[in-house]
Each structure stands twice: as structure tokens, then as C-alpha cells.
Amino acid sequence: MIKMKVGIIGGSDGLGKTLIYFLRDDFDVIISARDHKKGRKIANELGIEYIESNTQLAEMCDVVIVSVPIHFTPDVIREVAPFMRKESLMVDVTSVKEIPSQTMKESLPDDVEYLPTHPIFGPRTTELDNQVIVLTPDKKGKWFDRIYSYLDSKNMRIIETTAKKHDYMMSIVQVLTHFSFISTASAMEKLKVDIGETEDFESPIYNLMIDMIARIVAQNPYLTYYIQSMNNNGPKIRNTFAEAVNELRDVINNGDEEKFVDLAIKATKNMGDIRGALGRSDKAINSLNHEHSLLNQSIGKEIGLKHIYSRKIHVGILEKVDKDTAILKNGNKTKKLVVANIEVLSDSELYDWKVRNLNNKTESISCVFPIRVDKHVILDTITNLDNIIDAKITDIYQGPQIKKDDVSLTFEVTGLYKDSIENVKSLLTGFGGIIR
């Protein structure tokens, strides 16, 4: 652990809570929250410190991360700025950068650095590897290289740009896409579309599109609203989208085939690497189809399923599977899992889980063989049996009670199950041995 106190204002919910998981192993993490009861509960569960006062947290920490709703961020920055420690660092993690950046510049003392950031991932993220984070420094002090090196050590994809450029890019990546997706979902609601009924007619690409729309619509609507309303580029983006929708509607309603084709071709050319897009979407579709095939082929067999968010692994006999759920039985217990939230473990992953989690059986087995037996061949064969974790020869004996032309070999064998040990005994007798 690095000897540094990192404070998270807004650590009981959303991205702030997620950051605790990523930072607590490396730093001494302290959080504050509006809901003190909830904040204390999270702190107790995760083994970190809770402070009721934002300003007290700022006085205690080397780095303060402001992770509150976008529209509260400027006020929180102004609240804690006078209490920041000398030569400390303030970081914000909002989806817009111009407003927080300007607020930190105006509010913080000269001996406190600040770094506006935007982690391009959400609270459901389970690891930092290959996740994108944008840094928009107004100026670089001693903290910048330290932060950059830390993020790089986590194998994150780091983008460095200006706050203005960031907000323009986010107006495309977030404002435009969220606006269009929510508009589509809203139109479906107005049309009283039964999404479940459309599944009988859906193609894989439609299913992916619906899932992506649902993912955006299911986000905190207040967060989505402030992403729209607090980005300075928002009005232009939304107006342009509305103009494009109206133009396309009028072209089709007027039966102007030539104009429609012209618009479609221009839009296609502007999409860039079409082949790459087709390849990536094909991979996504094939991956989903492959997992369903694995599940269907595993009915009646032992299988390991990992929940993609909790990371908990469930092992048992797969009794039944449909497009939505998988039913797993382990002894007298039955578990119903949502297919969309699970990954199928490979054979090697399932074996490793068993080694770590099952009560392995170890037994010493002594067996008499003709003296010319090749003990190394026997040992290698035992080691390669299914569900055998380890095997070694612990004793080689010739003497009283053993015939002159015989030898007694003692094997210490560790297996996953009792039956695994019995299989070893059967193997030894198959080699012509006599169990002592």
C-alpha cells in the first residue's frame, strides 16, 4: 500500500463507490456522503474510514476526488477548496470538464493542484484493465506524472486533451447517442410496443441494439439529464439530430427514393471503418451465440458459471436453460441465474476453482509390484487421471513381508473427490499391483 490518504466525496454511490474497490488496496481511502447512514454502512463493509464532513475530509487527505452528481460538483469544489491541504491534489470525475475545470481554477489556492478527469466507465465496471480515462490538465504540476504513472500501471487507456475538446467529443459520444437512444425508446413507448413480443421476430443485431438502448435508458435519469444539459455543445447537437430526423422523415414521406439513397450513402461514408464495425458486431453476435450453444450442450452435465458483476462462481449440474435463465442444481440446492449476467467457465477454469474451493482428499496407498516395474510410468499415469491434483512416491520398500522379487511402492495421492482416490487404486491393480 502507498502511504497516501485518498478521500472520495460521494463514496457511497455510483462511480464513487466503484472507485473504493479500485483504490483501497493501494491507498488509505476515506469517504464522505450526503447519506451518513449509508456512507457508514459502505465504509464498514469495505473496511475504510467514513467522515461526515467534506471539509474535514479535505483537511485530512493528500488527494481529494469529487464524485458527486454533475450539477452539485461546482458547489462541492467551492465548499472544500479553502480546506485542501498545502501541496495536495483535487480530482473530479464528472462527464463534463469545462465547468469543473474553471471552478477549480478559480476556487483553489495556488499551492493546491487540480486535475479534471473523466473515467469513461460506469459503476458496473469490475476491473480497470483496458478502461479509458481522459485527463484534461490546465497545467501540469508534480502530481500529474504520479497520477499518469499510476493509471498506466493499471493498464488503462489514457487520453490527454483539453477540457473544451473533451466536452465536444462527449457531445458526440454521450449527448448525441443518449439523445437518439432515449428518443427511440420513447417512440417505442408511445407506440405501445411490447418488446417481449418483438423478440419472436428479432435478428441478433436488433437484439444487440435493444440491449444497448436499454443500457442507456436504465441509467440514472438525473445523470443522463445533466450530461445533456451541462454540456455547452448540447443545444447544437440536439438541434442537428432533430433536423436530420425531420429531413429523413420528409424524404421518405414524399417518396423521394433518390434523395434517401443519397442521404444513406453520405451517412455510410462518414461512419469510417465499416469493415471494422461489421467485424466487431459479428464478434459480439458470435460470442453471444457461442455461449448459448455451450449452455445448451452442457444440459445434464457439471458446469461452472461466473456472475460477471459479483464475480461469484456457481458450480453444479445444469438442469435447464432458455434464452433468459439457466437453472443449476448442486445437491438439494437449485440456483436460477440470468443468462445475460453469467460467463461459462472453461474446463481448466472449473478445475482450478475445484482445487481452490473443494475439500480435497489425500490418501497414502501402498502397493506391491514386481521389482522390474517402472515406477515413473505409474506415477505419470496417476498424475494424468481426471480430478487428481497431485501424486508422489513417498516410500520404496523391500524387506520382510515382501517377496524377494517384489517391491512395495507407497504413493501419496490428492484428489478432488473420494472416487478420484478409488480410481487410482483401480489403476494400480490394473498395473498388476496388490494393494497392501
Backbone torsions as a table, in degrees:
resi	resn	phi	psi	omega
1	MET	NA	135.8	175.5
2	ILE	-78.1	132.5	-178.1
3	LYS	-76.1	82.6	-178.5
4	MET	-153.3	137.6	177.9
5	LYS	-94.2	124.3	177.6
6	VAL	-115.7	121.4	179.5
7	GLY	-103.3	137.0	177.4
8	ILE	-117.9	111.5	175.3
9	ILE	-85.7	114.7	-173.7
10	GLY	97.3	38.6	-174.4
11	GLY	-89.0	6.1	-176.4
12	SER	-97.4	-8.3	-175.8
13	ASP	-143.0	163.8	169.0
14	GLY	51.7	-139.3	-176.9
15	LEU	-63.8	-34.8	179.1
16	GLY	-57.9	-44.1	177.8
17	LYS	-66.1	-40.3	179.0
18	THR	-61.4	-38.7	-179.4
19	LEU	-61.7	-28.5	178.3
20	ILE	-58.6	-46.1	-178.3
21	TYR	-59.9	-38.6	-176.7
22	PHE	-77.5	-27.8	-170.8
23	LEU	-104.0	-22.6	-169.8
24	ARG	-65.7	-25.9	179.2
25	ASP	-77.8	-20.6	-176.4
26	ASP	-104.3	-23.5	-174.5
27	PHE	-136.5	166.4	171.6
28	ASP	-85.9	103.2	-172.3
29	VAL	-95.9	134.3	176.0
30	ILE	-126.4	139.7	179.3
31	ILE	-127.6	158.3	169.0
32	SER	-132.7	164.0	-178.8
33	ALA	-160.0	160.2	176.5
34	ARG	-67.9	-40.9	179.6
35	ASP	-92.0	99.7	-174.8
36	HIS	-64.5	-38.2	-179.9
37	LYS	-62.2	-46.1	179.4
38	LYS	-67.0	-40.1	-179.5
39	GLY	-62.5	-43.7	178.8
40	ARG	-64.4	-39.0	179.9
41	LYS	-62.3	-46.9	179.0
42	ILE	-61.7	-44.8	-179.0
43	ALA	-60.7	-43.2	179.2
44	ASN	-64.6	-42.1	-179.1
45	GLU	-64.1	-36.5	-173.6
46	LEU	-100.5	1.6	174.9
47	GLY	69.9	38.9	178.7
48	ILE	-125.6	178.6	-176.7
49	GLU	-96.3	142.7	176.6
50	TYR	-114.8	134.5	177.4
51	ILE	-124.3	130.8	-179.0
52	GLU	-71.8	-32.7	-172.7
53	SER	-96.2	125.9	174.9
54	ASN	-61.4	-40.7	-177.0
55	THR	-69.7	-36.0	176.6
56	GLN	-65.9	-39.7	176.5
57	LEU	-59.0	-44.8	-179.2
58	ALA	-61.1	-37.8	179.7
59	GLU	-66.8	-25.0	-174.2
60	MET	-91.7	-20.0	-163.8
61	CYS	-109.1	151.3	174.1
62	ASP	-80.2	-35.0	178.5
63	VAL	-130.1	131.4	176.6
64	VAL	-116.6	122.7	178.5
65	ILE	-105.3	120.1	177.7
66	VAL	-91.7	110.7	-177.0
67	SER	-129.7	66.5	179.8
68	VAL	-119.8	166.4	177.4
69	PRO	-49.2	146.1	-172.1
70	ILE	-51.8	-44.5	-174.1
71	HIS	-73.0	-15.2	175.5
72	PHE	-93.0	-14.0	-171.8
73	THR	-58.3	-48.8	-180.0
74	PRO	-58.5	-40.4	-179.4
75	ASP	-65.7	-40.5	179.9
76	VAL	-67.1	-39.7	176.9
77	ILE	-58.3	-47.7	-179.7
78	ARG	-64.9	-35.7	-178.4
79	GLU	-62.9	-46.2	-171.3
80	VAL	-95.6	-14.3	-175.6
81	ALA	-50.9	-45.6	-178.0
82	PRO	-67.9	-14.3	-174.6
83	PHE	-103.3	-0.6	179.9
84	MET	-64.9	141.1	178.8
85	ARG	-67.4	150.2	176.3
86	LYS	-60.0	133.7	178.8
87	GLU	65.4	24.6	174.7
88	SER	-92.0	-176.8	-176.7
89	LEU	-132.9	135.8	171.2
90	MET	-108.8	136.0	178.7
91	VAL	-127.6	139.5	169.7
92	ASP	-118.9	158.0	-175.0
93	VAL	-128.6	31.6	-177.6
94	THR	-79.7	166.5	-177.7
95	SER	-83.6	-9.0	171.6
96	VAL	-118.7	151.1	-171.6
97	LYS	-121.5	-27.1	-175.9
98	GLU	-63.6	-46.6	-176.7
99	ILE	-67.4	-51.1	177.9
100	PRO	-61.5	-38.2	-179.4
101	SER	-61.8	-46.3	179.8
102	GLN	-65.7	-37.9	-179.8
103	THR	-66.0	-42.4	178.8
104	MET	-65.7	-40.2	179.7
105	LYS	-60.8	-40.9	-176.7
106	GLU	-80.2	-28.1	-169.0
107	SER	-98.6	-31.1	-171.6
108	LEU	-81.9	146.5	174.4
109	PRO	-63.5	159.8	-178.1
110	ASP	-63.6	-25.2	-177.2
111	ASP	-92.3	13.3	175.3
112	VAL	-119.2	128.3	179.0
113	GLU	-89.8	161.7	176.6
114	TYR	-142.4	149.3	-179.1
115	LEU	-141.1	102.1	174.8
116	PRO	-69.2	130.9	179.9
117	THR	-134.0	160.8	173.2
118	HIS	-140.4	99.0	172.3
119	PRO	-69.1	118.8	-177.7
120	ILE	-86.7	58.3	174.4
121	PHE	-155.4	165.2	-174.2
122	GLY	-115.6	-174.5	-176.6
123	PRO	-63.1	-17.7	-178.6
124	ARG	-85.3	-2.5	-179.1
125	THR	-68.4	136.3	-175.8
126	THR	-108.2	-11.1	177.1
127	GLU	-155.2	154.7	-177.0
128	LEU	-85.4	-20.0	-176.4
129	ASP	-52.3	123.0	177.2
130	ASN	69.3	8.1	174.5
131	GLN	-80.0	150.0	-176.4
132	VAL	-93.5	137.2	170.7
133	ILE	-135.3	135.2	-179.0
134	VAL	-104.2	131.8	176.1
135	LEU	-112.4	130.8	-179.2
136	THR	-126.5	67.5	-176.9
137	PRO	-71.7	134.1	170.3
138	ASP	-73.0	-39.1	175.4
139	LYS	-151.4	157.1	-174.8
140	LYS	-110.4	119.8	175.1
141	GLY	-106.0	-155.2	-176.5
142	LYS	-69.6	-23.3	-176.2
143	TRP	-77.1	-27.0	-170.4
144	PHE	-59.5	-50.3	-178.0
145	ASP	-63.2	-35.7	179.5
146	ARG	-65.9	-42.6	179.0
147	ILE	-67.3	-44.1	-179.0
148	TYR	-60.3	-45.5	-178.8
149	SER	-63.6	-39.4	179.6
150	TYR	-64.2	-46.8	-179.7
151	LEU	-63.8	-39.0	178.5
152	ASP	-64.4	-36.2	179.4
153	SER	-65.7	-22.2	177.3
154	LYS	-90.2	8.2	178.6
155	ASN	60.9	35.3	176.4
156	MET	-84.4	154.6	175.3
157	ARG	-90.7	111.5	-172.5
158	ILE	-102.0	125.6	175.9
159	ILE	-113.5	128.2	177.8
160	GLU	-111.6	125.6	-178.5
161	THR	-155.5	-172.0	176.6
162	THR	-92.8	160.3	178.2
163	ALA	-61.5	-39.8	-179.4
164	LYS	-64.0	-45.4	-179.6
165	LYS	-65.9	-41.3	178.4
166	HIS	-57.1	-49.1	-175.5
167	ASP	-66.2	-32.4	175.6
168	TYR	-66.8	-46.4	-179.5
169	MET	-62.4	-38.9	178.5
170	MET	-69.5	-23.3	176.1
171	SER	-66.9	-25.9	175.3
172	ILE	-86.8	-51.6	-173.6
173	VAL	-66.2	-38.5	-176.8
174	GLN	-110.1	-56.4	-173.4
175	VAL	-59.0	-51.7	-177.5
176	LEU	-66.4	-49.2	-176.1
177	THR	-67.0	-44.0	178.8
178	HIS	-61.7	-42.1	-178.5
179	PHE	-62.7	-43.8	-178.8
180	SER	-70.5	-38.9	-180.0
181	PHE	-66.9	-44.2	-179.4
182	ILE	-67.5	-34.9	176.1
183	SER	-61.8	-42.1	178.6
184	THR	-64.0	-45.8	179.2
185	ALA	-63.3	-38.2	179.2
186	SER	-65.9	-40.2	177.8
187	ALA	-62.9	-40.7	177.9
188	MET	-62.7	-39.2	178.4
189	GLU	-65.2	-41.6	179.9
190	LYS	-66.4	-31.6	177.8
191	LEU	-82.4	-3.0	-178.3
192	LYS	57.1	42.4	-179.8
193	VAL	-73.0	130.9	173.2
194	ASP	-89.3	101.8	-176.1
195	ILE	-59.2	-38.8	179.3
196	GLY	-60.8	-37.9	-179.2
197	GLU	-69.2	-34.2	-179.9
198	THR	-67.0	-18.4	-178.2
199	GLU	-64.0	-25.3	177.1
200	ASP	-68.4	-19.8	-176.5
201	PHE	-112.5	2.5	-168.9
202	GLU	-78.2	152.9	168.7
203	SER	-100.4	162.8	179.2
204	PRO	-56.4	-36.7	-177.7
205	ILE	-71.6	-33.1	175.2
206	TYR	-64.6	-42.4	180.0
207	ASN	-60.8	-43.4	177.1
208	LEU	-62.1	-41.7	-179.6
209	MET	-63.4	-44.3	179.1
210	ILE	-62.3	-41.1	178.8
211	ASP	-62.5	-41.4	-179.9
212	MET	-68.0	-41.4	177.3
213	ILE	-62.0	-45.6	-179.5
214	ALA	-62.1	-36.3	-180.0
215	ARG	-62.5	-41.8	179.8
216	ILE	-72.0	-45.8	-177.6
217	VAL	-63.0	-32.5	-176.5
218	ALA	-77.2	-7.9	177.5
219	GLN	-66.3	162.6	176.3
220	ASN	-53.2	115.3	-175.6
221	PRO	-63.0	-27.8	177.6
222	TYR	-68.7	-42.0	176.2
223	LEU	-61.0	-46.1	-179.5
224	THR	-61.2	-40.9	179.3
225	TYR	-61.6	-46.1	-176.8
226	TYR	-73.2	-26.6	170.8
227	ILE	-61.9	-38.9	178.6
228	GLN	-71.2	-49.6	-167.8
229	SER	-81.6	-23.3	-175.3
230	MET	-99.9	-0.1	172.9
231	ASN	-88.4	121.7	-175.2
232	ASN	-61.0	-20.2	-179.7
233	ASN	-88.0	-6.1	-173.0
234	GLY	-53.8	-51.0	-176.8
235	PRO	-56.9	-45.1	179.7
236	LYS	-62.4	-42.0	-178.5
237	ILE	-63.3	-49.2	-177.6
238	ARG	-66.3	-38.6	178.7
239	ASN	-65.3	-40.1	178.8
240	THR	-65.0	-40.6	177.9
241	PHE	-62.2	-45.9	-179.7
242	ALA	-61.8	-39.3	177.3
243	GLU	-62.6	-42.1	-179.7
244	ALA	-65.0	-41.7	178.6
245	VAL	-63.1	-46.4	-178.9
246	ASN	-64.6	-40.5	179.2
247	GLU	-62.2	-45.6	-178.9
248	LEU	-65.7	-40.2	177.0
249	ARG	-59.5	-47.4	-176.9
250	ASP	-66.2	-38.5	179.4
251	VAL	-60.7	-44.5	-178.1
252	ILE	-72.4	-44.0	179.7
253	ASN	-61.9	-30.0	179.7
254	ASN	-87.9	0.3	178.1
255	GLY	68.4	28.4	-177.7
256	ASP	-90.2	83.1	-177.4
257	GLU	-60.9	-43.7	-177.1
258	GLU	-62.4	-41.9	179.9
259	LYS	-67.6	-39.6	178.3
260	PHE	-60.4	-47.1	-179.6
261	VAL	-61.5	-40.6	178.7
262	ASP	-62.0	-44.4	178.3
263	LEU	-63.4	-42.6	-178.4
264	ALA	-64.9	-41.0	-179.2
265	ILE	-67.5	-42.8	177.9
266	LYS	-61.5	-43.1	179.7
267	ALA	-63.8	-40.4	-179.7
268	THR	-64.1	-45.5	-179.5
269	LYS	-61.3	-32.9	-177.7
270	ASN	-77.8	-10.8	-177.7
271	MET	-77.6	-7.0	174.6
272	GLY	82.0	-127.1	-173.3
273	ASP	-77.6	85.1	-179.1
274	ILE	-64.5	-42.3	179.8
275	ARG	-60.4	-41.5	177.8
276	GLY	-62.9	-41.5	179.3
277	ALA	-63.4	-42.0	177.7
278	LEU	-63.6	-41.5	179.7
279	GLY	-63.3	-45.0	-179.3
280	ARG	-66.3	-41.9	179.6
281	SER	-68.6	-35.6	175.8
282	ASP	-63.2	-40.1	177.9
283	LYS	-61.1	-43.4	-179.6
284	ALA	-62.3	-44.6	-180.0
285	ILE	-65.1	-46.0	-178.6
286	ASN	-63.5	-36.8	179.2
287	SER	-63.4	-44.4	178.6
288	LEU	-63.2	-44.5	-179.6
289	ASN	-64.0	-39.4	-178.5
290	HIS	-64.6	-41.0	-179.4
291	GLU	-66.9	-39.2	176.7
292	HIS	-63.9	-38.4	178.3
293	SER	-63.9	-42.9	178.0
294	LEU	-59.3	-43.3	-179.7
295	LEU	-64.1	-45.6	-179.2
296	ASN	-63.4	-37.1	179.9
297	GLN	-72.8	-16.7	-175.4
298	SER	-97.1	0.8	179.9
299	ILE	-59.9	129.2	-178.1
300	GLY	87.4	-1.1	-178.0
301	LYS	-117.7	164.4	174.6
302	GLU	-73.8	139.3	-176.6
303	ILE	-149.8	153.7	174.3
304	GLY	-114.2	130.6	-178.5
305	LEU	-124.5	126.3	-179.6
306	LYS	-105.4	127.6	176.3
307	HIS	-73.9	126.2	-170.2
308	ILE	-72.6	-14.8	-179.8
309	TYR	-104.1	-49.4	178.9
310	SER	-78.7	-19.0	-177.1
311	ARG	68.2	6.8	178.6
312	LYS	-71.7	141.2	-178.7
313	ILE	-107.1	130.6	178.2
314	HIS	-113.0	130.7	-178.1
315	VAL	-125.2	135.9	178.1
316	GLY	174.8	-168.7	177.2
317	ILE	-89.5	126.2	179.6
318	LEU	-77.8	111.3	-176.5
319	GLU	-85.4	-40.0	-173.2
320	LYS	-157.0	148.9	175.8
321	VAL	-146.9	138.7	170.0
322	ASP	-131.0	-168.4	-174.1
323	LYS	-67.7	-18.4	-176.2
324	ASP	-109.6	-36.7	-171.6
325	THR	-134.0	154.5	173.1
326	ALA	-123.8	134.9	-179.4
327	ILE	-110.4	120.9	-174.4
328	LEU	-114.7	134.0	179.2
329	LYS	-118.1	130.8	177.2
330	ASN	-131.6	101.0	-174.3
331	GLY	66.0	-123.2	179.1
332	ASN	-92.5	-1.2	-176.7
333	LYS	-97.0	138.0	177.3
334	THR	-119.5	134.0	-179.2
335	LYS	-123.2	130.2	177.6
336	LYS	-105.2	120.7	-176.0
337	LEU	-120.0	143.5	176.8
338	VAL	-78.2	122.2	-175.6
339	VAL	-56.9	-37.7	-177.9
340	ALA	-64.1	-20.0	-174.2
341	ASN	-105.5	11.9	-176.4
342	ILE	-127.2	155.2	171.5
343	GLU	-121.2	144.2	178.6
344	VAL	-86.4	126.5	177.5
345	LEU	-72.6	143.6	173.1
346	SER	-72.2	168.2	179.5
347	ASP	-58.1	-41.8	-178.4
348	SER	-69.1	-37.5	178.1
349	GLU	-66.2	-39.8	178.4
350	LEU	-65.8	-41.6	178.6
351	TYR	-62.2	-45.2	179.4
352	ASP	-61.3	-38.9	178.1
353	TRP	-62.8	-42.9	179.7
354	LYS	-61.8	-42.7	-179.8
355	VAL	-59.6	-40.5	-176.8
356	ARG	-78.3	-27.5	-167.4
357	ASN	-116.8	-21.2	-179.3
358	LEU	-87.1	156.8	175.9
359	ASN	-80.1	90.6	-175.8
360	ASN	-63.9	150.0	-178.9
361	LYS	-105.1	130.7	176.9
362	THR	-122.7	133.8	-178.8
363	GLU	-146.9	143.7	174.0
364	SER	-95.6	130.3	-177.4
365	ILE	-124.1	120.0	176.9
366	SER	-102.4	134.5	-175.2
367	CYS	-143.5	136.6	-178.6
368	VAL	-95.0	129.5	179.6
369	PHE	-127.9	161.8	167.9
370	PRO	-59.2	145.1	-171.8
371	ILE	-60.8	-24.1	-177.8
372	ARG	-82.2	1.5	-176.9
373	VAL	-61.6	144.9	177.3
374	ASP	-91.1	98.4	-175.4
375	LYS	-63.8	-28.6	-179.1
376	HIS	-70.0	-37.0	176.5
377	VAL	-63.7	-42.9	179.4
378	ILE	-63.1	-45.7	-178.8
379	LEU	-62.3	-43.5	178.7
380	ASP	-61.9	-39.1	-179.5
381	THR	-66.1	-41.2	177.5
382	ILE	-61.1	-46.4	-177.3
383	THR	-58.8	-32.3	-176.4
384	ASN	-87.8	-0.5	176.7
385	LEU	-67.8	149.1	176.7
386	ASP	-60.1	139.0	174.0
387	ASN	66.9	18.0	171.6
388	ILE	-98.3	122.6	-176.9
389	ILE	-86.8	-41.6	-176.3
390	ASP	-156.1	151.0	176.4
391	ALA	-153.1	139.8	177.5
392	LYS	-152.5	156.4	176.3
393	ILE	-90.2	121.5	-177.9
394	THR	-104.1	-14.6	-179.1
395	ASP	-157.5	139.6	173.2
396	ILE	-125.5	119.6	-170.3
397	TYR	-129.8	133.1	168.8
398	GLN	-133.0	131.2	-178.8
399	GLY	163.9	-157.8	179.8
400	PRO	-52.2	145.5	-179.2
401	GLN	77.3	-6.4	177.9
402	ILE	-117.2	131.7	179.9
403	LYS	-59.7	154.7	-175.4
404	LYS	-57.8	-37.9	-176.2
405	ASP	-95.7	14.8	179.8
406	ASP	-116.3	166.1	175.3
407	VAL	-141.4	143.2	177.1
408	SER	-101.9	124.1	177.4
409	LEU	-110.7	130.9	176.6
410	THR	-109.7	123.1	-179.5
411	PHE	-108.8	132.3	169.6
412	GLU	-98.5	116.6	-171.5
413	VAL	-121.2	132.7	175.1
414	THR	-115.3	124.4	-179.2
415	GLY	-129.7	164.9	-179.8
416	LEU	-71.3	-34.4	-175.8
417	TYR	-133.4	166.1	175.4
418	LYS	-61.9	-39.4	179.2
419	ASP	-60.7	-30.4	179.6
420	SER	-61.9	-40.8	178.8
421	ILE	-67.3	-40.3	178.7
422	GLU	-62.9	-34.4	177.6
423	ASN	-64.8	-34.8	177.2
424	VAL	-64.6	-42.7	179.1
425	LYS	-62.0	-40.0	178.0
426	SER	-64.4	-38.0	178.5
427	LEU	-63.5	-44.0	-177.8
428	LEU	-62.7	-43.4	177.2
429	THR	-67.5	-30.4	176.2
430	GLY	-65.9	-29.0	175.7
431	PHE	-78.7	1.5	179.3
432	GLY	94.5	11.2	-178.2
433	GLY	-85.1	161.6	175.9
434	ILE	-121.6	118.2	-178.9
435	ILE	-66.9	130.3	-179.7
436	ARG	-83.2	NA	NA
